[in-house]
Amino acid sequence: MTSRRPTVVLGILGGRLDAGQTEDRWSRWRPTVSLCQHGDLVVDRLELIHLPAERDLAAGVVSDIRTVSPETIPTLHEIGVADPWDFEEVFASLHGFARSMRFRTDEEDYLVHITTGTHVQQICLYLLAESRHIPGRLIQCSPPRRGRADAGQWRTIDLDLSRYDSIAARFALEQREDLSFLKSGIDTRSPAFNALIGRIERVAVASPLPILLTGATGAGKSHLARRIYDLKRRRELVRGNFVEVNCATLRGDQAMSALFGHARGAFTGAAAARAGLLRAADGGMLFLDEIGELGLDEQAMLLRAIEERRFLPVGSDAEVASDFQLLAGTNADLSAAVGAGRFRADLLARIDLWTFSLPGLAARREDIAPNLDYELDRFAARSGRRVTINREARERFLAFAEAPDSPWPGNFRDLSAAVTRMATLAPSGRIGPADVDEEIGRLRIAWGGDGAGGAADDPLAALLPRERLVTLDLFDRLQLNAVVEVCRQSRSLSAAGRELFAVSRQAKASPNDADRLRKYLARFGLAWHDVASR
């Protein structure tokens, strides 16, 4: 006959449930004592944790256990916890206790008693058992039924989910649903991208710390940031709003006010107080796209707001609080920006804990087909008009789109725009080969191929790489062309700034035209020496 392995119970003394020193204590149900009175449960060793203020009670309980269960060897462990309801303090103490124990799982069976102690202590014991820091099953006790004078009932809970197929299947289904949600339901085929989304899903659900999304313009950073927020909102992990801002639009004196708010009268024109974007994101998520465009002063304020959840609005003497999760996006090399003195090293270290680089469309050619269908669905949702694409047209477009020499410099923005144009111009709501051929010609010209309007005819082509040039709107191109022309006709950065801001500078007490122009050029990765007369 197989010999029984010793059973070891680890538990916390119940300050109220286990209390009792007078003779009538034997008529009361005391969980820790009763645990050792069950005929069908032999407790060979009891490791009993207690607080410093409970020494006398612990000694009395140990004495009673020796009376009712002589075969049980009780051992007391005092932990120095000042507040048994402080989660951080309790977990640290119990974690230290678990690490100090020597568990011999090949020789002994372990049970974790979670009937006694504060709710916080019970939760911490559960977490340590679930993480296998304490390699045992949970045991829960309950008092006897009314009118009965016995030790009550007990039952164990095994936390090994591999034993519960239905629960494991439910978790797997939930994760698949989350992955599909992050991908907007698109059946993406790229193994690398699917693995990336899987990692993002795990982090989004488990961590409230900053997330940095990198990748070229149009790779989908803004869209994914919104989906991460929606996923966390659906899982009730956040309750506040999603606040998004492109940091490249935050320029000059207004940047600090836009982010951190200002007090009434903080500067000329501040007729009323402004809350700012960080406070608007309280309890939710703040997405700072192109975070590398922030000035150094704004970076310093943002770092403190992330670390301390507090900051000073412009012109205010009183701090305000905002508890938000930061999502940041960039298409720049922030490490290079740190080396150049344009980005704070301590801020990068703070937001670089979870960094995910989104591949461009050219690196995911197998995903163009499902994204084509997705964009047609989006067009139908926006316009209220369903447009289809016939088989020949679809094959022709995909042959072009998936070809190795199709660069897709604007990534998914290029694809979305192409589908929108074809769907808008499609006769009778059906895209045909002629519509595809027209769009292919348009894309080749935009990408710098043969035909008027190519990169060779653009005066900015000598200043910007083609990948950057094709992502600019016509508005930005015309404006930047005009600015470059003024710069080339001016003797200095200050002179060019005075001409460009001749009207708006009159409203400023101390205009800094050179700094305004320098920051504008920096939006496009340009400096004065790039655009001056040459």
Contacts in CASP RR format, 6 or more apart in sequence:
PFRMAT RR
TARGET T0000
AUTHOR 0000-0000-0000
METHOD contacts of the structure
MODEL  1
MTSRRPTVVLGILGGRLDAGQTEDRWSRWRPTVSLCQHGDLVVDRLELIH
LPAERDLAAGVVSDIRTVSPETIPTLHEIGVADPWDFEEVFASLHGFARS
MRFRTDEEDYLVHITTGTHVQQICLYLLAESRHIPGRLIQCSPPRRGRAD
AGQWRTIDLDLSRYDSIAARFALEQREDLSFLKSGIDTRSPAFNALIGRI
ERVAVASPLPILLTGATGAGKSHLARRIYDLKRRRELVRGNFVEVNCATL
RGDQAMSALFGHARGAFTGAAAARAGLLRAADGGMLFLDEIGELGLDEQA
MLLRAIEERRFLPVGSDAEVASDFQLLAGTNADLSAAVGAGRFRADLLAR
IDLWTFSLPGLAARREDIAPNLDYELDRFAARSGRRVTINREARERFLAF
AEAPDSPWPGNFRDLSAAVTRMATLAPSGRIGPADVDEEIGRLRIAWGGD
GAGGAADDPLAALLPRERLVTLDLFDRLQLNAVVEVCRQSRSLSAAGREL
FAVSRQAKASPNDADRLRKYLARFGLAWHDVASR
4 42 0 8 1.000
5 107 0 8 1.000
5 108 0 8 1.000
5 109 0 8 1.000
6 44 0 8 1.000
6 45 0 8 1.000
6 107 0 8 1.000
6 108 0 8 1.000
6 109 0 8 1.000
7 41 0 8 1.000
7 42 0 8 1.000
7 43 0 8 1.000
7 44 0 8 1.000
7 45 0 8 1.000
7 108 0 8 1.000
7 109 0 8 1.000
7 110 0 8 1.000
7 111 0 8 1.000
8 43 0 8 1.000
8 44 0 8 1.000
8 45 0 8 1.000
8 46 0 8 1.000
8 47 0 8 1.000
8 108 0 8 1.000
8 109 0 8 1.000
8 110 0 8 1.000
8 111 0 8 1.000
9 35 0 8 1.000
9 43 0 8 1.000
9 45 0 8 1.000
9 46 0 8 1.000
9 47 0 8 1.000
9 110 0 8 1.000
9 111 0 8 1.000
9 112 0 8 1.000
9 113 0 8 1.000
9 139 0 8 1.000
10 47 0 8 1.000
10 49 0 8 1.000
10 101 0 8 1.000
10 110 0 8 1.000
10 111 0 8 1.000
10 112 0 8 1.000
10 113 0 8 1.000
10 125 0 8 1.000
10 134 0 8 1.000
11 32 0 8 1.000
11 46 0 8 1.000
11 47 0 8 1.000
11 48 0 8 1.000
11 49 0 8 1.000
11 112 0 8 1.000
11 113 0 8 1.000
11 114 0 8 1.000
11 116 0 8 1.000
11 125 0 8 1.000
12 48 0 8 1.000
12 49 0 8 1.000
12 50 0 8 1.000
12 113 0 8 1.000
12 116 0 8 1.000
12 117 0 8 1.000
12 121 0 8 1.000
12 122 0 8 1.000
12 125 0 8 1.000
13 32 0 8 1.000
13 48 0 8 1.000
13 49 0 8 1.000
13 50 0 8 1.000
13 51 0 8 1.000
13 54 0 8 1.000
13 57 0 8 1.000
13 58 0 8 1.000
13 61 0 8 1.000
13 116 0 8 1.000
13 117 0 8 1.000
14 31 0 8 1.000
14 32 0 8 1.000
14 54 0 8 1.000
14 116 0 8 1.000
14 117 0 8 1.000
15 54 0 8 1.000
15 57 0 8 1.000
15 116 0 8 1.000
15 117 0 8 1.000
17 29 0 8 1.000
17 30 0 8 1.000
17 31 0 8 1.000
17 32 0 8 1.000
17 115 0 8 1.000
17 116 0 8 1.000
17 117 0 8 1.000
18 30 0 8 1.000
18 31 0 8 1.000
18 32 0 8 1.000
18 33 0 8 1.000
18 57 0 8 1.000
18 61 0 8 1.000
18 116 0 8 1.000
19 30 0 8 1.000
19 57 0 8 1.000
20 28 0 8 1.000
20 30 0 8 1.000
20 57 0 8 1.000
21 60 0 8 1.000
25 64 0 8 1.000
27 149 0 8 1.000
29 143 0 8 1.000
29 144 0 8 1.000
29 151 0 8 1.000
29 152 0 8 1.000
30 61 0 8 1.000
30 64 0 8 1.000
31 113 0 8 1.000
31 115 0 8 1.000
31 116 0 8 1.000
31 141 0 8 1.000
32 46 0 8 1.000
32 48 0 8 1.000
32 61 0 8 1.000
32 65 0 8 1.000
32 113 0 8 1.000
32 116 0 8 1.000
33 61 0 8 1.000
33 64 0 8 1.000
33 65 0 8 1.000
33 68 0 8 1.000
34 141 0 8 1.000
34 151 0 8 1.000
34 152 0 8 1.000
35 41 0 8 1.000
35 43 0 8 1.000
35 46 0 8 1.000
35 113 0 8 1.000
35 115 0 8 1.000
35 139 0 8 1.000
35 141 0 8 1.000
35 151 0 8 1.000
35 154 0 8 1.000
36 43 0 8 1.000
36 46 0 8 1.000
36 65 0 8 1.000
36 68 0 8 1.000
36 69 0 8 1.000
36 72 0 8 1.000
37 68 0 8 1.000
37 69 0 8 1.000
37 151 0 8 1.000
38 151 0 8 1.000
38 152 0 8 1.000
38 154 0 8 1.000
41 154 0 8 1.000
42 71 0 8 1.000
43 69 0 8 1.000
43 72 0 8 1.000
44 71 0 8 1.000
44 72 0 8 1.000
44 73 0 8 1.000
45 72 0 8 1.000
45 73 0 8 1.000
45 74 0 8 1.000
45 75 0 8 1.000
46 65 0 8 1.000
46 72 0 8 1.000
46 73 0 8 1.000
46 74 0 8 1.000
46 75 0 8 1.000
47 75 0 8 1.000
47 77 0 8 1.000
47 101 0 8 1.000
48 58 0 8 1.000
48 61 0 8 1.000
48 62 0 8 1.000
48 74 0 8 1.000
48 75 0 8 1.000
48 76 0 8 1.000
48 77 0 8 1.000
49 77 0 8 1.000
49 78 0 8 1.000
49 79 0 8 1.000
49 94 0 8 1.000
49 97 0 8 1.000
50 57 0 8 1.000
50 58 0 8 1.000
50 76 0 8 1.000
50 77 0 8 1.000
50 78 0 8 1.000
50 79 0 8 1.000
51 78 0 8 1.000
51 79 0 8 1.000
51 80 0 8 1.000
51 81 0 8 1.000
51 84 0 8 1.000
52 78 0 8 1.000
52 80 0 8 1.000
55 78 0 8 1.000
58 76 0 8 1.000
58 78 0 8 1.000
59 76 0 8 1.000
62 74 0 8 1.000
62 76 0 8 1.000
65 72 0 8 1.000
65 74 0 8 1.000
66 72 0 8 1.000
66 74 0 8 1.000
77 97 0 8 1.000
79 93 0 8 1.000
79 94 0 8 1.000
79 97 0 8 1.000
80 93 0 8 1.000
81 89 0 8 1.000
81 90 0 8 1.000
81 93 0 8 1.000
82 89 0 8 1.000
83 89 0 8 1.000
83 90 0 8 1.000
84 90 0 8 1.000
84 117 0 8 1.000
84 118 0 8 1.000
84 120 0 8 1.000
84 121 0 8 1.000
85 118 0 8 1.000
85 120 0 8 1.000
86 120 0 8 1.000
87 120 0 8 1.000
87 123 0 8 1.000
87 124 0 8 1.000
90 118 0 8 1.000
90 120 0 8 1.000
90 121 0 8 1.000
90 124 0 8 1.000
91 124 0 8 1.000
91 127 0 8 1.000
94 121 0 8 1.000
94 124 0 8 1.000
94 125 0 8 1.000
94 128 0 8 1.000
95 124 0 8 1.000
95 128 0 8 1.000
95 133 0 8 1.000
98 128 0 8 1.000
98 133 0 8 1.000
98 134 0 8 1.000
99 133 0 8 1.000
101 134 0 8 1.000
103 110 0 8 1.000
103 134 0 8 1.000
103 135 0 8 1.000
105 135 0 8 1.000
109 136 0 8 1.000
110 134 0 8 1.000
110 135 0 8 1.000
110 136 0 8 1.000
110 137 0 8 1.000
111 136 0 8 1.000
111 137 0 8 1.000
111 138 0 8 1.000
111 139 0 8 1.000
111 156 0 8 1.000
112 125 0 8 1.000
112 126 0 8 1.000
112 128 0 8 1.000
112 129 0 8 1.000
112 134 0 8 1.000
112 136 0 8 1.000
112 137 0 8 1.000
112 138 0 8 1.000
112 139 0 8 1.000
113 139 0 8 1.000
113 141 0 8 1.000
114 122 0 8 1.000
114 125 0 8 1.000
114 126 0 8 1.000
114 138 0 8 1.000
114 139 0 8 1.000
114 140 0 8 1.000
115 139 0 8 1.000
115 140 0 8 1.000
115 141 0 8 1.000
115 142 0 8 1.000
125 134 0 8 1.000
126 138 0 8 1.000
128 134 0 8 1.000
129 136 0 8 1.000
129 137 0 8 1.000
129 138 0 8 1.000
129 159 0 8 1.000
130 159 0 8 1.000
136 159 0 8 1.000
137 156 0 8 1.000
137 157 0 8 1.000
137 158 0 8 1.000
137 159 0 8 1.000
138 156 0 8 1.000
138 157 0 8 1.000
138 158 0 8 1.000
138 159 0 8 1.000
139 154 0 8 1.000
139 155 0 8 1.000
139 156 0 8 1.000
139 157 0 8 1.000
140 154 0 8 1.000
140 155 0 8 1.000
140 156 0 8 1.000
140 157 0 8 1.000
141 152 0 8 1.000
141 153 0 8 1.000
141 154 0 8 1.000
142 152 0 8 1.000
142 153 0 8 1.000
142 154 0 8 1.000
143 152 0 8 1.000
144 150 0 8 1.000
144 151 0 8 1.000
144 152 0 8 1.000
144 153 0 8 1.000
145 152 0 8 1.000
161 167 0 8 1.000
161 168 0 8 1.000
161 171 0 8 1.000
162 168 0 8 1.000
175 201 0 8 1.000
178 201 0 8 1.000
178 205 0 8 1.000
178 231 0 8 1.000
179 194 0 8 1.000
179 197 0 8 1.000
179 198 0 8 1.000
179 201 0 8 1.000
181 227 0 8 1.000
181 230 0 8 1.000
181 231 0 8 1.000
181 234 0 8 1.000
182 197 0 8 1.000
182 198 0 8 1.000
182 200 0 8 1.000
182 201 0 8 1.000
182 204 0 8 1.000
182 224 0 8 1.000
182 227 0 8 1.000
182 228 0 8 1.000
182 231 0 8 1.000
183 197 0 8 1.000
183 227 0 8 1.000
184 223 0 8 1.000
184 227 0 8 1.000
184 374 0 8 1.000
185 374 0 8 1.000
186 367 0 8 1.000
186 370 0 8 1.000
186 371 0 8 1.000
186 374 0 8 1.000
187 370 0 8 1.000
188 194 0 8 1.000
188 197 0 8 1.000
188 364 0 8 1.000
188 367 0 8 1.000
188 370 0 8 1.000
189 366 0 8 1.000
189 367 0 8 1.000
189 369 0 8 1.000
189 370 0 8 1.000
190 359 0 8 1.000
190 363 0 8 1.000
190 364 0 8 1.000
190 366 0 8 1.000
190 367 0 8 1.000
192 359 0 8 1.000
193 359 0 8 1.000
193 364 0 8 1.000
193 367 0 8 1.000
196 356 0 8 1.000
196 358 0 8 1.000
196 359 0 8 1.000
199 356 0 8 1.000
200 211 0 8 1.000
200 224 0 8 1.000
200 228 0 8 1.000
200 356 0 8 1.000
201 231 0 8 1.000
203 211 0 8 1.000
203 354 0 8 1.000
204 211 0 8 1.000
204 228 0 8 1.000
204 231 0 8 1.000
204 232 0 8 1.000
205 231 0 8 1.000
205 232 0 8 1.000
205 235 0 8 1.000
205 237 0 8 1.000
207 354 0 8 1.000
208 237 0 8 1.000
208 325 0 8 1.000
209 325 0 8 1.000
209 353 0 8 1.000
209 354 0 8 1.000
210 306 0 8 1.000
210 325 0 8 1.000
210 326 0 8 1.000
210 327 0 8 1.000
210 328 0 8 1.000
210 350 0 8 1.000
210 351 0 8 1.000
210 353 0 8 1.000
210 354 0 8 1.000
211 228 0 8 1.000
211 325 0 8 1.000
211 326 0 8 1.000
211 327 0 8 1.000
211 328 0 8 1.000
211 354 0 8 1.000
211 355 0 8 1.000
211 356 0 8 1.000
212 327 0 8 1.000
212 328 0 8 1.000
212 329 0 8 1.000
212 330 0 8 1.000
212 351 0 8 1.000
212 352 0 8 1.000
212 354 0 8 1.000
212 355 0 8 1.000
212 356 0 8 1.000
213 221 0 8 1.000
213 224 0 8 1.000
213 225 0 8 1.000
213 327 0 8 1.000
213 328 0 8 1.000
213 329 0 8 1.000
213 330 0 8 1.000
213 355 0 8 1.000
213 356 0 8 1.000
213 358 0 8 1.000
214 221 0 8 1.000
214 329 0 8 1.000
214 330 0 8 1.000
214 331 0 8 1.000
214 355 0 8 1.000
214 356 0 8 1.000
214 357 0 8 1.000
214 358 0 8 1.000
215 221 0 8 1.000
215 330 0 8 1.000
215 331 0 8 1.000
215 357 0 8 1.000
215 358 0 8 1.000
215 359 0 8 1.000
215 360 0 8 1.000
216 331 0 8 1.000
216 360 0 8 1.000
216 409 0 8 1.000
216 410 0 8 1.000
216 411 0 8 1.000
216 467 0 8 1.000
217 331 0 8 1.000
217 410 0 8 1.000
217 411 0 8 1.000
217 413 0 8 1.000
217 468 0 8 1.000
217 471 0 8 1.000
218 360 0 8 1.000
218 410 0 8 1.000
218 411 0 8 1.000
218 412 0 8 1.000
218 413 0 8 1.000
218 414 0 8 1.000
218 471 0 8 1.000
219 331 0 8 1.000
219 358 0 8 1.000
219 359 0 8 1.000
219 360 0 8 1.000
219 361 0 8 1.000
219 411 0 8 1.000
219 412 0 8 1.000
220 358 0 8 1.000
220 411 0 8 1.000
220 412 0 8 1.000
221 289 0 8 1.000
221 329 0 8 1.000
221 331 0 8 1.000
221 358 0 8 1.000
222 244 0 8 1.000
222 287 0 8 1.000
222 289 0 8 1.000
223 412 0 8 1.000
224 358 0 8 1.000
225 244 0 8 1.000
225 285 0 8 1.000
225 287 0 8 1.000
225 289 0 8 1.000
225 327 0 8 1.000
225 329 0 8 1.000
226 242 0 8 1.000
226 244 0 8 1.000
226 287 0 8 1.000
228 285 0 8 1.000
228 327 0 8 1.000
229 238 0 8 1.000
229 242 0 8 1.000
229 284 0 8 1.000
229 285 0 8 1.000
229 287 0 8 1.000
229 327 0 8 1.000
230 242 0 8 1.000
232 238 0 8 1.000
232 285 0 8 1.000
232 325 0 8 1.000
233 239 0 8 1.000
233 240 0 8 1.000
233 242 0 8 1.000
238 283 0 8 1.000
238 284 0 8 1.000
238 285 0 8 1.000
238 325 0 8 1.000
239 283 0 8 1.000
239 284 0 8 1.000
240 281 0 8 1.000
240 282 0 8 1.000
240 283 0 8 1.000
240 284 0 8 1.000
240 285 0 8 1.000
241 280 0 8 1.000
241 281 0 8 1.000
241 283 0 8 1.000
241 284 0 8 1.000
241 285 0 8 1.000
242 281 0 8 1.000
242 284 0 8 1.000
242 285 0 8 1.000
242 287 0 8 1.000
243 277 0 8 1.000
243 280 0 8 1.000
243 281 0 8 1.000
243 284 0 8 1.000
243 285 0 8 1.000
243 286 0 8 1.000
243 287 0 8 1.000
243 324 0 8 1.000
244 286 0 8 1.000
244 287 0 8 1.000
244 289 0 8 1.000
245 258 0 8 1.000
245 259 0 8 1.000
245 277 0 8 1.000
245 286 0 8 1.000
245 287 0 8 1.000
245 288 0 8 1.000
245 289 0 8 1.000
246 289 0 8 1.000
246 290 0 8 1.000
247 288 0 8 1.000
247 289 0 8 1.000
247 290 0 8 1.000
247 291 0 8 1.000
247 292 0 8 1.000
247 293 0 8 1.000
247 294 0 8 1.000
248 289 0 8 1.000
248 290 0 8 1.000
248 293 0 8 1.000
248 523 0 8 1.000
250 258 0 8 1.000
250 259 0 8 1.000
250 293 0 8 1.000
250 294 0 8 1.000
250 298 0 8 1.000
251 516 0 8 1.000
251 519 0 8 1.000
251 520 0 8 1.000
252 515 0 8 1.000
252 516 0 8 1.000
252 519 0 8 1.000
253 267 0 8 1.000
255 294 0 8 1.000
255 295 0 8 1.000
255 298 0 8 1.000
256 262 0 8 1.000
256 297 0 8 1.000
256 298 0 8 1.000
256 301 0 8 1.000
256 314 0 8 1.000
257 266 0 8 1.000
257 267 0 8 1.000
257 270 0 8 1.000
257 274 0 8 1.000
257 276 0 8 1.000
257 314 0 8 1.000
258 276 0 8 1.000
258 277 0 8 1.000
259 276 0 8 1.000
259 277 0 8 1.000
259 278 0 8 1.000
259 298 0 8 1.000
259 301 0 8 1.000
259 302 0 8 1.000
260 276 0 8 1.000
260 278 0 8 1.000
260 301 0 8 1.000
260 305 0 8 1.000
260 311 0 8 1.000
260 312 0 8 1.000
260 313 0 8 1.000
260 314 0 8 1.000
261 273 0 8 1.000
261 274 0 8 1.000
261 275 0 8 1.000
261 276 0 8 1.000
261 277 0 8 1.000
261 278 0 8 1.000
261 279 0 8 1.000
261 313 0 8 1.000
261 314 0 8 1.000
262 270 0 8 1.000
262 273 0 8 1.000
262 274 0 8 1.000
262 313 0 8 1.000
262 314 0 8 1.000
262 315 0 8 1.000
262 316 0 8 1.000
263 270 0 8 1.000
263 273 0 8 1.000
263 313 0 8 1.000
263 314 0 8 1.000
263 315 0 8 1.000
263 316 0 8 1.000
264 270 0 8 1.000
264 271 0 8 1.000
264 272 0 8 1.000
264 273 0 8 1.000
265 271 0 8 1.000
265 315 0 8 1.000
266 313 0 8 1.000
266 314 0 8 1.000
266 315 0 8 1.000
266 316 0 8 1.000
267 314 0 8 1.000
267 315 0 8 1.000
268 509 0 8 1.000
273 313 0 8 1.000
274 313 0 8 1.000
276 313 0 8 1.000
277 286 0 8 1.000
278 286 0 8 1.000
278 305 0 8 1.000
278 311 0 8 1.000
278 322 0 8 1.000
278 324 0 8 1.000
279 320 0 8 1.000
279 322 0 8 1.000
281 322 0 8 1.000
281 324 0 8 1.000
282 321 0 8 1.000
282 322 0 8 1.000
282 323 0 8 1.000
282 324 0 8 1.000
283 322 0 8 1.000
283 323 0 8 1.000
283 324 0 8 1.000
284 324 0 8 1.000
284 325 0 8 1.000
285 324 0 8 1.000
285 325 0 8 1.000
285 326 0 8 1.000
285 327 0 8 1.000
286 324 0 8 1.000
286 325 0 8 1.000
286 326 0 8 1.000
286 327 0 8 1.000
287 327 0 8 1.000
287 328 0 8 1.000
287 329 0 8 1.000
288 294 0 8 1.000
288 302 0 8 1.000
288 326 0 8 1.000
288 327 0 8 1.000
288 328 0 8 1.000
288 329 0 8 1.000
289 328 0 8 1.000
289 329 0 8 1.000
289 330 0 8 1.000
290 329 0 8 1.000
290 330 0 8 1.000
290 331 0 8 1.000
290 332 0 8 1.000
291 328 0 8 1.000
291 329 0 8 1.000
291 330 0 8 1.000
291 334 0 8 1.000
291 351 0 8 1.000
292 330 0 8 1.000
292 332 0 8 1.000
292 334 0 8 1.000
292 337 0 8 1.000
292 342 0 8 1.000
292 343 0 8 1.000
293 522 0 8 1.000
293 523 0 8 1.000
294 302 0 8 1.000
296 341 0 8 1.000
296 342 0 8 1.000
296 344 0 8 1.000
299 343 0 8 1.000
299 344 0 8 1.000
299 347 0 8 1.000
300 344 0 8 1.000
300 347 0 8 1.000
301 311 0 8 1.000
301 312 0 8 1.000
302 347 0 8 1.000
303 344 0 8 1.000
303 346 0 8 1.000
303 347 0 8 1.000
303 350 0 8 1.000
304 310 0 8 1.000
304 311 0 8 1.000
305 311 0 8 1.000
305 322 0 8 1.000
306 326 0 8 1.000
306 350 0 8 1.000
306 351 0 8 1.000
307 350 0 8 1.000
309 321 0 8 1.000
309 322 0 8 1.000
309 323 0 8 1.000
310 319 0 8 1.000
310 320 0 8 1.000
310 321 0 8 1.000
310 322 0 8 1.000
311 319 0 8 1.000
311 320 0 8 1.000
311 322 0 8 1.000
312 318 0 8 1.000
312 319 0 8 1.000
312 320 0 8 1.000
313 320 0 8 1.000
326 351 0 8 1.000
328 351 0 8 1.000
334 343 0 8 1.000
334 348 0 8 1.000
334 352 0 8 1.000
335 348 0 8 1.000
337 343 0 8 1.000
338 344 0 8 1.000
338 345 0 8 1.000
338 348 0 8 1.000
360 408 0 8 1.000
360 411 0 8 1.000
360 412 0 8 1.000
361 367 0 8 1.000
361 368 0 8 1.000
361 371 0 8 1.000
361 408 0 8 1.000
361 410 0 8 1.000
361 411 0 8 1.000
361 412 0 8 1.000
361 414 0 8 1.000
361 415 0 8 1.000
362 406 0 8 1.000
362 407 0 8 1.000
362 408 0 8 1.000
362 411 0 8 1.000
365 401 0 8 1.000
365 402 0 8 1.000
366 402 0 8 1.000
368 398 0 8 1.000
368 401 0 8 1.000
368 402 0 8 1.000
368 415 0 8 1.000
369 398 0 8 1.000
369 402 0 8 1.000
371 412 0 8 1.000
371 415 0 8 1.000
372 389 0 8 1.000
372 394 0 8 1.000
372 397 0 8 1.000
372 398 0 8 1.000
372 401 0 8 1.000
372 415 0 8 1.000
372 419 0 8 1.000
375 415 0 8 1.000
375 416 0 8 1.000
375 419 0 8 1.000
375 420 0 8 1.000
376 387 0 8 1.000
376 388 0 8 1.000
376 389 0 8 1.000
376 419 0 8 1.000
376 423 0 8 1.000
378 416 0 8 1.000
379 385 0 8 1.000
379 387 0 8 1.000
379 419 0 8 1.000
379 420 0 8 1.000
379 423 0 8 1.000
379 424 0 8 1.000
380 386 0 8 1.000
380 387 0 8 1.000
383 423 0 8 1.000
383 424 0 8 1.000
385 429 0 8 1.000
386 429 0 8 1.000
387 423 0 8 1.000
387 426 0 8 1.000
387 429 0 8 1.000
387 430 0 8 1.000
387 431 0 8 1.000
388 429 0 8 1.000
388 430 0 8 1.000
388 431 0 8 1.000
389 397 0 8 1.000
389 422 0 8 1.000
389 430 0 8 1.000
389 431 0 8 1.000
389 432 0 8 1.000
389 436 0 8 1.000
390 430 0 8 1.000
390 431 0 8 1.000
390 432 0 8 1.000
390 433 0 8 1.000
392 432 0 8 1.000
392 433 0 8 1.000
393 431 0 8 1.000
393 432 0 8 1.000
393 433 0 8 1.000
393 435 0 8 1.000
393 436 0 8 1.000
396 433 0 8 1.000
396 436 0 8 1.000
396 437 0 8 1.000
396 440 0 8 1.000
397 422 0 8 1.000
397 436 0 8 1.000
397 439 0 8 1.000
397 440 0 8 1.000
400 406 0 8 1.000
400 436 0 8 1.000
400 440 0 8 1.000
401 408 0 8 1.000
401 415 0 8 1.000
406 443 0 8 1.000
406 447 0 8 1.000
407 447 0 8 1.000
407 467 0 8 1.000
408 414 0 8 1.000
408 415 0 8 1.000
409 447 0 8 1.000
409 466 0 8 1.000
409 467 0 8 1.000
409 470 0 8 1.000
409 471 0 8 1.000
410 467 0 8 1.000
410 470 0 8 1.000
410 471 0 8 1.000
413 471 0 8 1.000
414 443 0 8 1.000
414 446 0 8 1.000
414 470 0 8 1.000
418 439 0 8 1.000
418 442 0 8 1.000
418 443 0 8 1.000
421 439 0 8 1.000
421 442 0 8 1.000
422 431 0 8 1.000
422 435 0 8 1.000
422 436 0 8 1.000
422 439 0 8 1.000
423 429 0 8 1.000
423 431 0 8 1.000
425 435 0 8 1.000
425 438 0 8 1.000
426 432 0 8 1.000
426 435 0 8 1.000
444 450 0 8 1.000
445 451 0 8 1.000
445 452 0 8 1.000
445 453 0 8 1.000
445 454 0 8 1.000
446 454 0 8 1.000
446 470 0 8 1.000
447 466 0 8 1.000
447 470 0 8 1.000
448 454 0 8 1.000
448 455 0 8 1.000
448 456 0 8 1.000
448 466 0 8 1.000
448 470 0 8 1.000
449 455 0 8 1.000
455 461 0 8 1.000
455 466 0 8 1.000
455 469 0 8 1.000
455 470 0 8 1.000
458 469 0 8 1.000
458 477 0 8 1.000
459 481 0 8 1.000
459 484 0 8 1.000
460 469 0 8 1.000
460 472 0 8 1.000
460 477 0 8 1.000
460 480 0 8 1.000
460 481 0 8 1.000
460 484 0 8 1.000
461 469 0 8 1.000
463 484 0 8 1.000
463 524 0 8 1.000
463 526 0 8 1.000
463 530 0 8 1.000
463 531 0 8 1.000
464 472 0 8 1.000
464 524 0 8 1.000
464 526 0 8 1.000
468 524 0 8 1.000
472 480 0 8 1.000
472 524 0 8 1.000
480 524 0 8 1.000
483 500 0 8 1.000
483 517 0 8 1.000
483 520 0 8 1.000
483 521 0 8 1.000
483 531 0 8 1.000
484 531 0 8 1.000
486 496 0 8 1.000
486 497 0 8 1.000
486 499 0 8 1.000
486 500 0 8 1.000
487 493 0 8 1.000
487 496 0 8 1.000
487 517 0 8 1.000
487 528 0 8 1.000
487 531 0 8 1.000
487 532 0 8 1.000
488 531 0 8 1.000
488 532 0 8 1.000
488 533 0 8 1.000
488 534 0 8 1.000
489 533 0 8 1.000
490 496 0 8 1.000
490 497 0 8 1.000
490 499 0 8 1.000
490 532 0 8 1.000
493 514 0 8 1.000
493 517 0 8 1.000
493 518 0 8 1.000
493 528 0 8 1.000
494 513 0 8 1.000
494 514 0 8 1.000
496 517 0 8 1.000
497 513 0 8 1.000
497 514 0 8 1.000
497 516 0 8 1.000
497 517 0 8 1.000
498 505 0 8 1.000
498 513 0 8 1.000
500 513 0 8 1.000
500 517 0 8 1.000
501 511 0 8 1.000
501 513 0 8 1.000
501 516 0 8 1.000
501 517 0 8 1.000
505 511 0 8 1.000
505 513 0 8 1.000
517 528 0 8 1.000
518 527 0 8 1.000
518 528 0 8 1.000
521 527 0 8 1.000
521 528 0 8 1.000
521 530 0 8 1.000
521 531 0 8 1.000
END
